[in-house]
Amino acid sequence: MSFFDQSLQTAFSLIFSADQDVYAAVWTSVSIAIWSIGFASLFGIPAGIGIGVGQFRLKRSLMVILNSLMAMPTVVVGLLVYGLLSRQGPMGKWGLLFTTKAIVIGQTILAIPIVANYTLSAIRAADFRIVPTTLTLGASTMQSLTQLTREVRFGILAAIIAGFGRVISEVGVAMMLGGNIRGYTRTMTTAIALETSKGEFAFGLALGIILMSVSLLINIVLTFMQESSRA
Amino acid sequence: MNGFDYHLTDIQLRYGNILALDVDELLISGGRLHVLAGPNGAGKSSLLHVMAFLEKPSQGQVVFRRTPIVWEKRELRELRKRVTLLHQRSYLFGGNVSSNVAFGPRVRGMSKEQVCCSVQDSLAMVGLGGFESKNVKHLSGGEARRVELARALACKPEVLLLDEPLAYVDRESRVIIEELIVSLVLKGMTVVMASHDECIGERMDGDTIHLQYGKIERITNRPVAPGSAGHR
């Protein structure tokens, strides 16, 4: 049996034997990703809508910046937030560094440009008649924007899916801000990096398979939601 | 000035360097049908947009029911609740017919029962009773136009502005829409309708405002029958 086959066999036995370390890392990853994408949506969706419908001088510049931020390296975000949360930093007194909250902060910052940019694209691609139609039917600006958001909800869901994909698969922020503490801040990606570097390829592979499966499952659920509401 | 819904003076609407509308004076009397006739680019849609308070003219004054418009946000929202425009290429929101027609009553804060009644009444007026749960994707062109009209009527506007309501519809829908417009005017509603058809004003017993290159060329007034809603 080859090295890869052996590792694969060990990986599946780890998955099906409900290994505590494996499932702790899975739960940490998924819960952090859900919180992060929740907060990122809270900021990113209104930002995308605001930039999309607003007419202001720096709109084009803001769009360029937003595009650039989408490619922001995770370690750079990790580094910046590390600076803020470390003892000497402005938020050091809160003792957030090397906690799951710190990872949530970092991953939220990472996901906001993605959610905002995808939302902005959805708004720009929306039918230009939506807003005048709502206004002439007596809607307020807020009611008009709510209806516009409703009309582009599939695009916004795509924004959330893309942001979720980014945060659940990233390693830089989780490693730098979480510290990869076993059973506490260890996520699937940081565990893969650690175990592989230790030579525990099977453990890394098991987590890799789970990571892919979790991402696939969540994307299936979100896509199903998207399709069922489109029908 | 009594009896006039709109009084437009020195109105100009520009898009960049293009002068889309140049109206010296226009009086729109209440409770009548007014047809804006003219070829493409004559300024019909632009004039309707100004009258619907969706576009502020580059210059000039609009007086609506003796109140000069100052184009302030809160005022505009209140005015748009009284005046509804059916766009030339209107947009139906995703979902079913009912949710579309219910939009106007909902944003006015009506109760669920009132919204439901309003939807049913408006759909019945356009001959689409029983279409409530039908998805808008499955409507024909004529049916879609009638749903758009029902959605505008559900707002119970004092003034109804229609931009080419008879374009791209089949004969059946055309007859229903024409009869409905005439009945609305007879009930006292002011209807301003844009059309390519120069004879439609005469056929539907309305005044015709002939537009060309953004200017009013001439106005053909129909005599007002004594005792009719438009007779003041």
Interface residues (C-beta under 8 A of the other chain):
Chain A: D127 R129 I130 P132 T133 T134 L135 T136 L137 G138 A139 S140 T141 Q143 Q147 R150 E151
Chain B: A52 L54 K73 R77 R80 K81 V83 T84 L85 H87 R89 S90 Y91 F93 G94 F103 G104 V107 R108 R151 A152 C155
